[in-house]
């Protein structure tokens, strides 16, 4: 099957790309509104882009009337945001943060998340999630349908048992993030295996990684 993308509508291209380029990590992003209200919203068009400087990107679509979503408007104004990575225990609350609410309503209060002060930026972080990256805006890219925010990670928070600071590695036996699988479908990350180079003997024990 060959598909000429120039013959498809924007929505058709979105459906194909978003359902085929999977699973995708999900950024649960907190920002501050002009009135100080904490906004939280999930974005699966998200990923790491580099480590020097440490940068991540989130892609935020415009509303049908061309207006900016609360997250985008807040980042443009404040130039700060916090990216969280949800896990199995916080997946439902993360998903509910994607529901539409008035700008004066904080999704954290609606879903029962707890806000904690950040160290470097003004938007707070979420206590219940396993990982949070405090970011300042590095660069913005714009398309007809989206704003793509590249953020520099300034500070990271993680659950106490998650990071082995002697070797700076993640204890994967304590980390169970979820991924987006198109529409409202998600996947778990418990089915893991290791691929070794030819001739290499490698343990498959997750607690040794």
N, CA and C atoms as a LAMMPS dump frame, in Angstrom:
ITEM: TIMESTEP
0
ITEM: NUMBER OF ATOMS
627
ITEM: BOX BOUNDS ff ff ff
-5.0000000000000000e+02 5.0000000000000000e+02
-5.0000000000000000e+02 5.0000000000000000e+02
-5.0000000000000000e+02 5.0000000000000000e+02
ITEM: ATOMS id mol type element x y z
1 1 1 N 0.843 -1.192 0
2 1 2 C 0 0 0
3 1 3 C 0.88 1.245 0
4 2 1 N 0.664 2.119 -0.937
5 2 2 C 1.389 3.383 -1.022
6 2 3 C 0.403 4.525 -0.805
7 3 1 N 0.776 5.459 0.075
8 3 2 C -0.129 6.556 0.421
9 3 3 C 0.565 7.883 0.191
10 4 1 N -0.016 8.701 -0.659
11 4 2 C 0.498 10.032 -0.946
12 4 3 C -0.041 10.996 0.099
13 5 1 N 0.833 11.448 1.012
14 5 2 C 0.367 12.298 2.107
15 5 3 C -0.208 13.624 1.617
16 6 1 N 0.207 14.068 0.445
17 6 2 C -0.332 15.339 -0.068
18 6 3 C -1.803 15.227 -0.439
19 7 1 N -2.31 13.994 -0.578
20 7 2 C -3.717 13.775 -0.937
21 7 3 C -4.599 13.579 0.296
22 8 1 N -3.992 13.54 1.476
23 8 2 C -4.761 13.326 2.706
24 8 3 C -5.058 14.64 3.4
25 9 1 N -6.108 14.622 4.201
26 9 2 C -6.406 15.79 5.027
27 9 3 C -5.471 15.804 6.236
28 10 1 N -5.419 16.939 6.901
29 10 2 C -4.604 17.057 8.116
30 10 3 C -5.011 16.012 9.139
31 11 1 N -6.324 15.818 9.317
32 11 2 C -6.812 14.869 10.315
33 11 3 C -6.447 13.435 9.931
34 12 1 N -6.527 13.11 8.634
35 12 2 C -6.16 11.756 8.2
36 12 3 C -4.687 11.488 8.432
37 13 1 N -3.836 12.477 8.161
38 13 2 C -2.405 12.306 8.41
39 13 3 C -2.151 12.119 9.897
40 14 1 N -2.849 12.911 10.718
41 14 2 C -2.678 12.791 12.17
42 14 3 C -3.048 11.388 12.641
43 15 1 N -4.196 10.877 12.182
44 15 2 C -4.64 9.569 12.65
45 15 3 C -3.641 8.477 12.285
46 16 1 N -3.103 8.524 11.083
47 16 2 C -2.142 7.51 10.67
48 16 3 C -0.841 7.622 11.45
49 17 1 N -0.293 8.825 11.526
50 17 2 C 1 8.989 12.194
51 17 3 C 0.899 8.686 13.684
52 18 1 N -0.162 9.192 14.334
53 18 2 C -0.295 9.022 15.783
54 18 3 C -0.582 7.582 16.171
55 19 1 N -1.136 6.801 15.252
56 19 2 C -1.44 5.405 15.563
57 19 3 C -0.331 4.449 15.139
58 20 1 N 0.573 4.9 14.27
59 20 2 C 1.652 4.037 13.812
60 20 3 C 2.969 4.303 14.532
61 21 1 N 3.218 5.545 14.882
62 21 2 C 4.467 5.874 15.579
63 21 3 C 4.21 5.699 17.069
64 22 1 N 4.267 4.456 17.494
65 22 2 C 3.904 4.088 18.864
66 22 3 C 4.85 2.997 19.353
67 23 1 N 4.907 2.75 20.654
68 23 2 C 4.307 3.568 21.707
69 23 3 C 5.113 4.843 21.926
70 24 1 N 4.433 5.87 22.404
71 24 2 C 5.089 7.145 22.646
72 24 3 C 5.068 7.469 24.134
73 25 1 N 6.161 8.044 24.655
74 25 2 C 6.127 8.508 26.044
75 25 3 C 5.157 9.672 26.178
76 26 1 N 4.681 9.874 27.367
77 26 2 C 3.676 10.91 27.613
78 26 3 C 4.237 11.931 28.587
79 27 1 N 4.185 13.193 28.193
80 27 2 C 4.594 14.274 29.084
81 27 3 C 3.354 14.849 29.755
82 28 1 N 3.3 14.758 31.065
83 28 2 C 2.261 15.437 31.829
84 28 3 C 2.859 16.77 32.274
85 29 1 N 2.387 17.857 31.683
86 29 2 C 3.05 19.149 31.812
87 29 3 C 2.265 20.068 32.744
88 30 1 N 2.961 20.633 33.724
89 30 2 C 2.355 21.659 34.57
90 30 3 C 2.915 23.023 34.188
91 31 1 N 2.016 24.007 34.157
92 31 2 C 2.369 25.396 33.886
93 31 3 C 1.553 26.287 34.801
94 32 1 N 1.887 27.561 34.82
95 32 2 C 1.152 28.528 35.635
96 32 3 C 0.375 29.483 34.749
97 33 1 N -0.918 29.648 35.049
98 33 2 C -1.728 30.622 34.356
99 33 3 C -1.402 32.032 34.825
100 34 1 N -1.909 33.021 34.103
101 34 2 C -1.653 34.421 34.45
102 34 3 C -2.178 34.756 35.835
103 35 1 N -3.217 34.044 36.284
104 35 2 C -3.802 34.271 37.602
105 35 3 C -3.203 33.362 38.667
106 36 1 N -2.168 32.604 38.308
107 36 2 C -1.51 31.727 39.27
108 36 3 C -2.096 30.341 39.383
109 37 1 N -3.151 30.05 38.603
110 37 2 C -3.749 28.716 38.642
111 37 3 C -2.819 27.716 37.951
112 38 1 N -2.645 26.549 38.564
113 38 2 C -1.781 25.508 38.011
114 38 3 C -2.549 24.718 36.96
115 39 1 N -2.017 24.671 35.747
116 39 2 C -2.607 23.88 34.672
117 39 3 C -1.788 22.6 34.509
118 40 1 N -2.466 21.488 34.24
119 40 2 C -1.786 20.212 33.986
120 40 3 C -2.44 19.553 32.786
121 41 1 N -1.619 19.126 31.814
122 41 2 C -2.161 18.504 30.61
123 41 3 C -1.163 17.491 30.057
124 42 1 N -1.673 16.358 29.515
125 42 2 C -0.793 15.338 28.944
126 42 3 C -0.567 15.563 27.447
127 43 1 N 0.662 15.269 26.991
128 43 2 C 1.012 15.386 25.575
129 43 3 C 1.867 14.187 25.192
130 44 1 N 1.412 13.42 24.19
131 44 2 C 2.192 12.25 23.776
132 44 3 C 3.109 12.56 22.601
133 45 1 N 3.005 13.733 22.016
134 45 2 C 4.014 14.147 21.05
135 45 3 C 5.13 14.816 21.848
136 46 1 N 5.976 13.962 22.399
137 46 2 C 6.977 14.386 23.375
138 46 3 C 8.163 13.439 23.317
139 47 1 N 9.357 13.99 23.54
140 47 2 C 10.517 13.109 23.663
141 47 3 C 11.751 13.898 24.093
142 48 1 N 12.791 13.146 24.412
143 48 2 C 14.119 13.689 24.69
144 48 3 C 14.782 14.03 23.367
145 49 1 N 15.536 15.147 23.335
146 49 2 C 16.234 15.542 22.117
147 49 3 C 17.752 15.571 22.269
148 50 1 N 18.26 15.601 23.481
149 50 2 C 19.703 15.63 23.659
150 50 3 C 20.066 15.796 25.118
151 51 1 N 21.378 15.613 25.415
152 51 2 C 21.841 15.697 26.799
153 51 3 C 22.806 16.85 27.037
154 52 1 N 23.317 17.506 25.989
155 52 2 C 24.228 18.637 26.181
156 52 3 C 23.935 19.729 25.153
157 53 1 N 23.012 20.649 25.47
158 53 2 C 22.322 20.746 26.75
159 53 3 C 21.219 19.681 26.873
160 54 1 N 20.771 19.406 28.09
161 54 2 C 19.685 18.443 28.259
162 54 3 C 18.366 19.077 27.832
163 55 1 N 17.822 18.631 26.7
164 55 2 C 16.605 19.249 26.183
165 55 3 C 15.554 18.197 25.866
166 56 1 N 14.307 18.601 26.047
167 56 2 C 13.148 17.783 25.706
168 56 3 C 12.21 18.637 24.86
169 57 1 N 11.299 17.99 24.149
170 57 2 C 10.348 18.756 23.351
171 57 3 C 8.933 18.237 23.576
172 58 1 N 7.996 19.172 23.543
173 58 2 C 6.577 18.829 23.535
174 58 3 C 5.926 19.586 22.384
175 59 1 N 4.978 18.939 21.725
176 59 2 C 4.276 19.529 20.596
177 59 3 C 2.821 19.728 20.99
178 60 1 N 2.372 20.979 20.943
179 60 2 C 1.027 21.337 21.406
180 60 3 C 0.214 21.837 20.222
181 61 1 N -0.904 21.173 19.949
182 61 2 C -1.739 21.59 18.822
183 61 3 C -2.56 22.831 19.172
184 62 1 N -2.843 23.63 18.158
185 62 2 C -3.7 24.795 18.327
186 62 3 C -5.165 24.348 18.357
187 63 1 N -6.011 25.16 18.967
188 63 2 C -7.438 24.877 18.963
189 63 3 C -8.013 25.177 17.585
190 64 1 N -9.25 24.757 17.342
191 64 2 C -9.84 24.892 16.014
192 64 3 C -9.937 26.343 15.555
193 65 1 N -10.101 27.269 16.49
194 65 2 C -10.187 28.674 16.119
195 65 3 C -8.818 29.338 16.045
196 66 1 N -7.75 28.525 16.165
197 66 2 C -6.4 29.059 16.09
198 66 3 C -5.848 29.532 17.409
199 67 1 N -6.694 29.533 18.442
200 67 2 C -6.254 29.982 19.766
201 67 3 C -5.295 28.96 20.368
202 68 1 N -4.522 29.413 21.361
203 68 2 C -3.566 28.535 22.018
204 68 3 C -4.224 27.793 23.169
205 69 1 N -3.816 26.544 23.358
206 69 2 C -4.22 25.827 24.558
207 69 3 C -3.59 26.499 25.774
208 70 1 N -4.153 26.239 26.951
209 70 2 C -3.649 26.863 28.169
210 70 3 C -2.164 26.587 28.366
211 71 1 N -1.742 25.33 28.129
212 71 2 C -0.332 24.99 28.304
213 71 3 C 0.552 25.847 27.408
214 72 1 N 0.193 25.957 26.136
215 72 2 C 0.999 26.735 25.195
216 72 3 C 1.021 28.209 25.581
217 73 1 N -0.131 28.755 25.903
218 73 2 C -0.195 30.174 26.282
219 73 3 C 0.65 30.449 27.523
220 74 1 N 0.612 29.522 28.471
221 74 2 C 1.384 29.707 29.704
222 74 3 C 2.884 29.626 29.449
223 75 1 N 3.31 28.696 28.592
224 75 2 C 4.736 28.579 28.294
225 75 3 C 5.23 29.808 27.534
226 76 1 N 4.446 30.29 26.591
227 76 2 C 4.821 31.493 25.846
228 76 3 C 5.005 32.671 26.794
229 77 1 N 4.113 32.792 27.762
230 77 2 C 4.155 33.933 28.673
231 77 3 C 5.23 33.772 29.749
232 78 1 N 5.308 32.603 30.371
233 78 2 C 6.186 32.414 31.527
234 78 3 C 7.546 31.818 31.18
235 79 1 N 7.625 31.091 30.033
236 79 2 C 8.868 30.461 29.578
237 79 3 C 9.383 29.402 30.563
238 80 1 N 8.466 28.772 31.259
239 80 2 C 8.81 27.718 32.21
240 80 3 C 7.722 26.656 32.207
241 81 1 N 8.115 25.412 32.463
242 81 2 C 7.148 24.326 32.59
243 81 3 C 7.828 23.133 33.247
244 82 1 N 7.021 22.201 33.738
245 82 2 C 7.539 20.978 34.359
246 82 3 C 6.953 19.783 33.623
247 83 1 N 7.827 18.885 33.177
248 83 2 C 7.418 17.671 32.475
249 83 3 C 7.469 16.502 33.446
250 84 1 N 6.353 15.789 33.569
251 84 2 C 6.262 14.617 34.436
252 84 3 C 6.051 13.37 33.591
253 85 1 N 6.55 12.24 34.076
254 85 2 C 6.343 10.954 33.422
255 85 3 C 5.447 10.102 34.319
256 86 1 N 4.267 9.793 33.795
257 86 2 C 3.298 9.03 34.572
258 86 3 C 3.619 7.542 34.512
259 87 1 N 3.168 6.822 35.535
260 87 2 C 3.345 5.369 35.564
261 87 3 C 1.986 4.706 35.701
262 88 1 N 1.995 3.39 35.913
263 88 2 C 0.731 2.659 35.99
264 88 3 C -0.173 3.185 37.105
265 89 1 N 0.418 3.551 38.235
266 89 2 C -0.378 3.996 39.372
267 89 3 C -1.026 5.359 39.152
268 90 1 N -0.448 6.169 38.272
269 90 2 C -0.969 7.532 38.066
270 90 3 C -1.56 7.72 36.664
271 91 1 N -1.699 6.627 35.907
272 91 2 C -2.151 6.726 34.511
273 91 3 C -3.552 7.306 34.389
274 92 1 N -4.481 6.855 35.207
275 92 2 C -5.858 7.327 35.088
276 92 3 C -5.95 8.817 35.398
277 93 1 N -5.258 9.256 36.442
278 93 2 C -5.285 10.685 36.765
279 93 3 C -4.629 11.501 35.652
280 94 1 N -3.525 11.002 35.101
281 94 2 C -2.881 11.679 33.974
282 94 3 C -3.862 11.836 32.821
283 95 1 N -4.56 10.758 32.467
284 95 2 C -5.501 10.786 31.35
285 95 3 C -6.619 11.796 31.599
286 96 1 N -7.105 11.863 32.815
287 96 2 C -8.185 12.792 33.151
288 96 3 C -7.728 14.242 33.089
289 97 1 N -6.437 14.474 33.227
290 97 2 C -5.927 15.844 33.086
291 97 3 C -6.1 16.36 31.66
292 98 1 N -6.37 15.475 30.709
293 98 2 C -6.591 15.883 29.335
294 98 3 C -8.002 16.357 29.051
295 99 1 N -8.887 16.252 30.023
296 99 2 C -10.255 16.738 29.843
297 99 3 C -10.272 18.269 29.839
298 100 1 N -11.211 18.848 29.105
299 100 2 C -11.287 20.301 29.002
300 100 3 C -11.889 20.904 30.266
301 101 1 N -11.202 21.88 30.816
302 101 2 C -11.685 22.622 31.972
303 101 3 C -11.441 24.113 31.728
304 102 1 N -12.232 24.984 32.349
305 102 2 C -11.958 26.416 32.228
306 102 3 C -10.567 26.731 32.76
307 103 1 N -9.98 27.82 32.265
308 103 2 C -8.609 28.176 32.636
309 103 3 C -8.449 28.423 34.125
310 104 1 N -9.546 28.808 34.804
311 104 2 C -9.441 29.107 36.23
312 104 3 C -9.559 27.854 37.101
313 105 1 N -9.734 26.693 36.465
314 105 2 C -9.847 25.434 37.202
315 105 3 C -8.541 24.66 37.054
316 106 1 N -7.964 24.237 38.17
317 106 2 C -6.724 23.458 38.133
318 106 3 C -7.026 21.974 38.014
319 107 1 N -6.453 21.348 37.009
320 107 2 C -6.631 19.907 36.826
321 107 3 C -6.1 19.118 38.013
322 108 1 N -5.092 19.641 38.694
323 108 2 C -4.555 18.927 39.855
324 108 3 C -5.629 18.723 40.917
325 109 1 N -6.43 19.749 41.141
326 109 2 C -7.498 19.638 42.139
327 109 3 C -8.601 18.702 41.659
328 110 1 N -8.897 18.734 40.353
329 110 2 C -9.969 17.902 39.809
330 110 3 C -9.635 16.418 39.955
331 111 1 N -8.383 16.034 39.66
332 111 2 C -8.022 14.609 39.662
333 111 3 C -7.398 14.148 40.973
334 112 1 N -7.107 15.066 41.876
335 112 2 C -6.567 14.677 43.175
336 112 3 C -5.065 14.579 43.253
337 113 1 N -4.349 15.244 42.343
338 113 2 C -2.895 15.303 42.427
339 113 3 C -2.476 16.366 43.453
340 114 1 N -1.271 16.169 44.011
341 114 2 C -0.732 17.092 45.009
342 114 3 C 0.397 17.917 44.4
343 115 1 N 0.318 19.238 44.541
344 115 2 C 1.364 20.123 44.015
345 115 3 C 2.458 20.321 45.06
346 116 1 N 3.71 20.227 44.608
347 116 2 C 4.863 20.507 45.459
348 116 3 C 5.7 21.613 44.811
349 117 1 N 6.394 22.441 45.607
350 117 2 C 7.216 23.506 45.02
351 117 3 C 8.352 22.93 44.178
352 118 1 N 8.632 23.578 43.057
353 118 2 C 9.796 23.238 42.253
354 118 3 C 11.016 23.962 42.801
355 119 1 N 12.194 23.551 42.38
356 119 2 C 13.434 24.161 42.866
357 119 3 C 13.921 25.305 41.999
358 120 1 N 13.659 25.223 40.668
359 120 2 C 14.246 26.18 39.738
360 120 3 C 13.2 27.048 39.039
361 121 1 N 12.009 26.496 38.807
362 121 2 C 10.972 27.208 38.065
363 121 3 C 9.767 27.469 38.954
364 122 1 N 8.883 28.351 38.498
365 122 2 C 7.703 28.703 39.288
366 122 3 C 6.598 27.657 39.251
367 123 1 N 6.32 27.006 38.1
368 123 2 C 5.268 25.986 38.106
369 123 3 C 5.619 24.854 39.071
370 124 1 N 4.651 24.385 39.833
371 124 2 C 4.939 23.307 40.783
372 124 3 C 5.047 21.958 40.081
373 125 1 N 5.588 20.988 40.801
374 125 2 C 5.644 19.618 40.307
375 125 3 C 4.569 18.803 41.02
376 126 1 N 4.337 17.605 40.517
377 126 2 C 3.295 16.732 41.052
378 126 3 C 3.929 15.67 41.938
379 127 1 N 3.45 15.554 43.156
380 127 2 C 4.069 14.671 44.145
381 127 3 C 3.94 13.199 43.783
382 128 1 N 2.82 12.799 43.185
383 128 2 C 2.53 11.375 43.037
384 128 3 C 3.272 10.685 41.891
385 129 1 N 3.766 11.427 40.929
386 129 2 C 4.395 10.789 39.763
387 129 3 C 5.848 10.438 40.057
388 130 1 N 6.429 9.459 39.32
389 130 2 C 7.782 9.004 39.653
390 130 3 C 8.892 9.943 39.218
391 131 1 N 8.674 10.748 38.172
392 131 2 C 9.74 11.583 37.629
393 131 3 C 9.184 12.936 37.219
394 132 1 N 9.949 13.997 37.499
395 132 2 C 9.583 15.344 37.063
396 132 3 C 10.835 16.081 36.612
397 133 1 N 10.745 16.759 35.463
398 133 2 C 11.839 17.568 34.932
399 133 3 C 11.411 19.033 34.923
400 134 1 N 12.118 19.859 35.676
401 134 2 C 11.858 21.301 35.633
402 134 3 C 12.558 21.88 34.41
403 135 1 N 11.821 22.62 33.593
404 135 2 C 12.357 23.098 32.313
405 135 3 C 12.156 24.599 32.134
406 136 1 N 13.118 25.209 31.472
407 136 2 C 12.962 26.571 30.972
408 136 3 C 12.929 26.498 29.45
409 137 1 N 12.236 27.436 28.834
410 137 2 C 12.062 27.403 27.386
411 137 3 C 13.383 27.692 26.682
412 138 1 N 13.794 26.788 25.803
413 138 2 C 15.023 26.935 25.032
414 138 3 C 14.726 27.535 23.658
415 139 1 N 13.693 26.998 23.01
416 139 2 C 13.347 27.459 21.665
417 139 3 C 11.921 27.048 21.341
418 140 1 N 11.279 27.799 20.459
419 140 2 C 9.93 27.475 20.004
420 140 3 C 9.916 27.355 18.484
421 141 1 N 9.329 26.29 17.987
422 141 2 C 9.1 26.107 16.558
423 141 3 C 7.599 26.163 16.312
424 142 1 N 7.189 26.755 15.193
425 142 2 C 5.77 26.886 14.911
426 142 3 C 5.436 26.333 13.536
427 143 1 N 4.315 25.596 13.467
428 143 2 C 3.748 25.154 12.203
429 143 3 C 2.326 25.704 12.132
430 144 1 N 1.624 25.414 11.048
431 144 2 C 0.257 25.906 10.928
432 144 3 C -0.641 25.345 12.011
433 145 1 N -0.351 24.133 12.465
434 145 2 C -1.254 23.481 13.413
435 145 3 C -0.694 23.363 14.818
436 146 1 N 0.627 23.632 15.008
437 146 2 C 1.233 23.324 16.295
438 146 3 C 2.293 24.323 16.712
439 147 1 N 2.522 24.343 18.02
440 147 2 C 3.696 24.987 18.588
441 147 3 C 4.534 23.899 19.242
442 148 1 N 5.804 23.889 18.919
443 148 2 C 6.717 22.875 19.44
444 148 3 C 7.682 23.569 20.39
445 149 1 N 7.592 23.221 21.65
446 149 2 C 8.399 23.854 22.685
447 149 3 C 9.576 22.955 23.038
448 150 1 N 10.772 23.496 22.932
449 150 2 C 11.98 22.786 23.342
450 150 3 C 12.408 23.364 24.681
451 151 1 N 12.458 22.511 25.676
452 151 2 C 12.779 22.966 27.023
453 151 3 C 14.113 22.424 27.502
454 152 1 N 14.863 23.254 28.204
455 152 2 C 16.112 22.808 28.82
456 152 3 C 15.829 22.335 30.232
457 153 1 N 16.241 21.112 30.523
458 153 2 C 16.011 20.55 31.855
459 153 3 C 16.983 21.194 32.835
460 154 1 N 16.425 21.791 33.876
461 154 2 C 17.236 22.458 34.893
462 154 3 C 17.347 21.66 36.189
463 155 1 N 16.359 20.827 36.439
464 155 2 C 16.316 20.087 37.708
465 155 3 C 15.461 18.847 37.49
466 156 1 N 15.825 17.751 38.149
467 156 2 C 15.035 16.53 38.065
468 156 3 C 14.665 16.052 39.456
469 157 1 N 13.45 15.526 39.571
470 157 2 C 12.984 14.904 40.81
471 157 3 C 12.607 13.462 40.495
472 158 1 N 12.926 12.546 41.388
473 158 2 C 12.596 11.136 41.193
474 158 3 C 12.311 10.494 42.537
475 159 1 N 11.505 9.455 42.515
476 159 2 C 11.259 8.688 43.729
477 159 3 C 12.571 8.155 44.272
478 160 1 N 12.641 8.04 45.575
479 160 2 C 13.895 7.696 46.235
480 160 3 C 14.5 6.397 45.724
481 161 1 N 13.69 5.383 45.467
482 161 2 C 14.23 4.077 45.091
483 161 3 C 14.537 3.975 43.596
484 162 1 N 14.244 5.018 42.838
485 162 2 C 14.311 4.917 41.378
486 162 3 C 15.714 5.069 40.797
487 163 1 N 16.575 5.869 41.424
488 163 2 C 17.875 6.202 40.845
489 163 3 C 19.009 5.621 41.7
490 164 1 N 19.909 4.895 41.045
491 164 2 C 21.141 4.432 41.666
492 164 3 C 22.194 5.507 41.404
493 165 1 N 22.446 6.36 42.392
494 165 2 C 23.351 7.491 42.18
495 165 3 C 24.822 7.081 42.201
496 166 1 N 25.126 5.851 42.62
497 166 2 C 26.508 5.389 42.553
498 166 3 C 26.926 5.142 41.107
499 167 1 N 25.969 4.692 40.281
500 167 2 C 26.252 4.395 38.878
501 167 3 C 25.431 5.254 37.927
502 168 1 N 24.552 6.124 38.458
503 168 2 C 23.675 6.982 37.663
504 168 3 C 22.897 6.168 36.631
505 169 1 N 22.178 5.195 37.154
506 169 2 C 21.309 4.403 36.304
507 169 3 C 19.953 4.27 36.981
508 170 1 N 18.968 3.959 36.187
509 170 2 C 17.607 3.804 36.701
510 170 3 C 17.39 2.359 37.126
511 171 1 N 16.842 2.181 38.306
512 171 2 C 16.477 0.841 38.772
513 171 3 C 15.142 0.476 38.112
514 172 1 N 15.251 -0.197 36.974
515 172 2 C 14.07 -0.455 36.153
516 172 3 C 13.051 -1.346 36.847
517 173 1 N 13.489 -2.094 37.844
518 173 2 C 12.539 -2.947 38.57
519 173 3 C 11.571 -2.117 39.409
520 174 1 N 11.855 -0.819 39.541
521 174 2 C 10.958 0.075 40.278
522 174 3 C 10.247 1.074 39.361
523 175 1 N 10.447 0.935 38.054
524 175 2 C 9.936 1.947 37.129
525 175 3 C 9.017 1.297 36.099
526 176 1 N 7.732 1.684 36.116
527 176 2 C 6.741 1.092 35.228
528 176 3 C 5.925 2.185 34.527
529 177 1 N 6.586 2.957 33.653
530 177 2 C 5.867 4.004 32.921
531 177 3 C 4.903 3.393 31.92
532 178 1 N 4.004 4.204 31.417
533 178 2 C 3.075 3.763 30.38
534 178 3 C 3.372 4.521 29.097
535 179 1 N 2.88 4.001 27.978
536 179 2 C 3.063 4.652 26.689
537 179 3 C 1.729 4.844 25.993
538 180 1 N 1.68 5.816 25.097
539 180 2 C 0.469 6.073 24.303
540 180 3 C 0.467 5.157 23.09
541 181 1 N -0.707 4.582 22.785
542 181 2 C -0.815 3.651 21.672
543 181 3 C -1.919 4.063 20.707
544 182 1 N -2.126 5.352 20.569
545 182 2 C -3.148 5.843 19.657
546 182 3 C -4.496 5.967 20.332
547 183 1 N -5.25 7.039 19.957
548 183 2 C -6.565 7.308 20.537
549 183 3 C -6.444 7.319 22.062
550 184 1 N -7.321 6.582 22.747
551 184 2 C -7.257 6.522 24.208
552 184 3 C -6.624 5.226 24.698
553 185 1 N -5.864 4.569 23.834
554 185 2 C -5.218 3.31 24.2
555 185 3 C -3.805 3.562 24.717
556 186 1 N -3.447 2.806 25.756
557 186 2 C -2.13 2.909 26.364
558 186 3 C -1.527 1.511 26.481
559 187 1 N -0.215 1.46 26.678
560 187 2 C 0.449 0.179 26.873
561 187 3 C 1.307 0.24 28.135
562 188 1 N 1.477 -0.908 28.778
563 188 2 C 2.37 -1.023 29.913
564 188 3 C 3.766 -1.418 29.419
565 189 1 N 4.746 -1.322 30.293
566 189 2 C 6.131 -1.576 29.884
567 189 3 C 6.774 -2.683 30.714
568 190 1 N 5.983 -3.649 31.105
569 190 2 C 6.515 -4.725 31.951
570 190 3 C 7.137 -5.866 31.135
571 191 1 N 6.776 -6.019 29.893
572 191 2 C 7.303 -7.101 29.064
573 191 3 C 8.629 -6.636 28.46
574 192 1 N 9.731 -6.887 29.161
575 192 2 C 11.028 -6.352 28.783
576 192 3 C 12.01 -7.48 28.491
577 193 1 N 12.917 -7.221 27.565
578 193 2 C 13.969 -8.196 27.278
579 193 3 C 15.179 -7.46 26.747
580 194 1 N 16.311 -8.133 26.776
581 194 2 C 17.574 -7.529 26.388
582 194 3 C 18.1 -8.196 25.123
583 195 1 N 18.596 -7.384 24.199
584 195 2 C 19.235 -7.891 22.994
585 195 3 C 20.731 -7.628 23.099
586 196 1 N 21.523 -8.673 23.128
587 196 2 C 22.967 -8.527 23.26
588 196 3 C 23.63 -8.524 21.893
589 197 1 N 24.802 -7.894 21.814
590 197 2 C 25.585 -7.925 20.589
591 197 3 C 26.046 -9.349 20.318
592 198 1 N 26.398 -9.659 19.076
593 198 2 C 26.799 -11.019 18.714
594 198 3 C 27.983 -11.478 19.556
595 199 1 N 27.842 -12.64 20.158
596 199 2 C 28.898 -13.199 20.981
597 199 3 C 28.905 -12.691 22.404
598 200 1 N 28.053 -11.746 22.726
599 200 2 C 28.026 -11.175 24.076
600 200 3 C 27.063 -11.959 24.943
601 201 1 N 27.477 -12.246 26.146
602 201 2 C 26.613 -12.904 27.114
603 201 3 C 26.057 -11.828 28.029
604 202 1 N 24.756 -11.754 28.085
605 202 2 C 24.158 -10.657 28.845
606 202 3 C 22.998 -11.177 29.687
607 203 1 N 22.948 -10.705 30.927
608 203 2 C 21.873 -11.119 31.815
609 203 3 C 20.571 -10.477 31.379
610 204 1 N 19.482 -11.214 31.578
611 204 2 C 18.153 -10.668 31.281
612 204 3 C 17.414 -10.281 32.559
613 205 1 N 18.105 -10.317 33.677
614 205 2 C 17.482 -9.935 34.938
615 205 3 C 17.3 -8.428 34.989
616 206 1 N 16.065 -8 35.136
617 206 2 C 15.793 -6.569 35.079
618 206 3 C 16.42 -5.819 36.254
619 207 1 N 16.59 -6.51 37.391
620 207 2 C 17.163 -5.83 38.555
621 207 3 C 18.666 -5.675 38.449
622 208 1 N 19.269 -6.192 37.382
623 208 2 C 20.713 -6.012 37.178
624 208 3 C 21.007 -4.94 36.138
625 209 1 N 19.957 -4.341 35.6
626 209 2 C 20.162 -3.344 34.552
627 209 3 C 20.374 -1.951 35.15
